Amino acid sequence: MEKVRTREERCKGCYLCVANCKPKALSLSGRTNGKGVITVAVDQEKCVQCGCCYAMCPDLVFEIL
């Protein structure tokens, strides 16, 4: 079940979300968006929906479901 959805096209590559994710549910995906930025992948199994990624992201990449 999807807990967090990402809008990869908004990511600018600051990776504050990855650095601050306590359950380590975020990692680099290996995919690039239209800006040439490597986007973030969410491990839905590890995600606890704490909202830290949402709070840290200056570009509103994340949607908590």
C-alpha positions as CSV (number, residue, x, y, z in Angstrom):
1,M,0.0,0.0,0.0
2,E,1.3,3.4,-1.0
3,K,1.9,5.7,2.0
4,V,3.8,8.5,0.4
5,R,3.6,9.8,-3.2
6,T,6.3,11.8,-4.9
7,R,6.1,14.4,-7.6
8,E,9.5,13.8,-9.1
9,E,9.3,16.7,-11.5
10,R,9.4,19.1,-8.6
11,C,12.7,17.8,-7.1
12,K,15.7,20.1,-7.3
13,G,18.1,17.6,-5.6
14,C,18.7,19.2,-2.2
15,Y,18.1,15.7,-0.6
16,L,17.1,17.2,2.8
17,C,14.4,14.6,2.9
18,V,16.9,11.7,2.5
19,A,19.3,13.1,5.1
20,N,16.5,13.6,7.7
21,C,14.4,10.5,7.2
22,K,14.7,8.7,10.6
23,P,13.3,5.3,9.4
24,K,15.7,5.5,6.3
25,A,12.7,5.0,4.0
26,L,14.1,7.4,1.4
27,S,17.0,6.8,-1.1
28,L,18.1,8.0,-4.5
29,S,16.1,6.3,-7.2
30,G,18.6,6.4,-10.0
31,R,16.0,8.1,-12.2
32,T,16.3,11.7,-13.4
33,N,13.6,14.2,-13.8
34,G,13.3,16.9,-16.5
35,K,15.8,19.1,-14.6
36,G,18.4,16.3,-14.8
37,V,18.2,15.7,-11.0
38,I,18.3,12.2,-9.6
39,T,15.0,11.8,-7.8
40,V,14.1,10.2,-4.5
41,A,12.5,6.7,-4.0
42,V,10.3,5.8,-1.1
43,D,10.5,2.3,0.5
44,Q,6.8,2.0,1.4
45,E,7.6,-0.9,3.8
46,K,9.9,1.3,5.9
47,C,7.8,4.4,5.8
48,V,5.9,5.3,9.0
49,Q,4.2,8.4,7.6
50,C,5.9,10.7,10.1
51,G,5.8,13.6,7.6
52,C,9.4,14.6,8.0
53,C,10.0,14.4,4.3
54,Y,7.0,16.6,3.7
55,A,8.2,19.1,6.3
56,M,11.8,19.2,5.1
57,C,11.1,19.6,1.4
58,P,11.1,23.2,0.1
59,D,9.6,22.1,-3.2
60,L,6.5,20.1,-2.1
61,V,7.7,16.9,-3.7
62,F,5.9,14.7,-1.1
63,E,2.2,13.9,-0.5
64,I,1.4,11.9,2.6
65,L,-1.6,9.6,1.9
